[in-house]
């Protein structure tokens, strides 16, 4: 089954063609992130206008890379949420139009569930049940995945998501005004000795649940740097350690409680080197298979949207498909 997919939840305009949920045949991504650097954050109206500008060229390029007639496609998929309303509308309306013109079924996809399916690209042998950590700029969720479409919510962030905390702390430390999480990690890697070890809190680490909280950690960083002067790379290192300590500990707790056959990571923060390394070590200790997408499938793209559509094949009447900017990981599409 060959699916053409569209992803426009934020500032990336992406299309892909994927076979049987595992084989990437074509993929194109265009981003308006450079524009948002000037304002230090995403301006929804600007992002939506750029989606309108990019969508047709990206669709065209993706199909050219595919190199076959659209008639050979078996269906389409599109992200309906969560995300920016204006951006989502562009993708959904484009998908509806193509579905009508090509006379192909359209499958709505939850972007958060899509993140999980970056792990299936390439044909990885993933066994269920699986503990899944979806950790991104806007979401941090732990779920138990018993099978495709069969999820049990374990816990999530009660305030800031991990990626949001990374970006806000990067701005606070003067590392970057926009999407500074990756740069913060690069800065942290230059720390030779963490003289602030355990000076920052590990929020909710010892609570008997699977929830997360990172807003207070960001505040703790602010108070720390206001009181004393430290090298930025040292503060960045301790902050990253604190976040990863919590993410790993909560995931390990879930592994020990539910005894899964697999552990899956997804979302932009799952590209973090320290998180990947630490989770790999813990998974080996516990004897459970760990799956993490390659970095290019951690960030927003249409490849995993097509994969999610294949494994959760649920075409809808195009007249009934609409955006849901506040969609949660457990919400149906």
C-alpha angles and dihedrals in degrees: 000000000000118000130190111208139192127202121185105146097132134349099329122087106202139172131178144174115217131180121218092343093286111061119074109213098170138357136177130178129184121183135198092198093117090064092052092054088071092059096037092239145032116293103204095212092052092047091051093049090052090049088056090049096046105037100082096044091047093049090048094048093047092052091047090054089048088055098199136098115275086236087076090064117099097202150332134248132197138183111246097178173073101006145072112335096223093047093047092051091058093054096042095048091047091050092048091051093050091045090055096043095045093038092230129141117258123220119200114218134201106229092216092054087046090062089063092057094062081085093062097055109107094031100276112184101239120180126203144267095053134178108225128200113193107189121173144136094286105022142045113182137161116203138169110231112201093174142325107321092002109110135160116198112230103173147315144188117302092201131351118021118233094253092048090052090051092051095045092047091049088055092046091053093047093245097122137343094213132040092342099160094102092045090049089056091049089051091048091053089064092062108111096188128014102221089173095061109160092355090119121064125253097219117223090350095137099034116116096244141069097248128121136211125185105160093087091049090059089051090049090055090052092052092045095055093042092058101042140014117246134164109270092233091057093052090045090051094051091046092051090046090053094051094045092046090058096042093049096043094051092047092048090050089055091048092053093048100045102028095217125190091225142024119210130193126194142165134061096295090056085076088067108119097216093049092049092048095046094046091049091054093048093047091053091050091051095042096236128134113251123205124189123169119240111265094260090059094048094068125063113298140138097240096082090042089062091046092051090049092053096050093041097037105184112146116195137201102269091225089062098047113103138158124267109191093185097048113150127212092257095046119108122235 
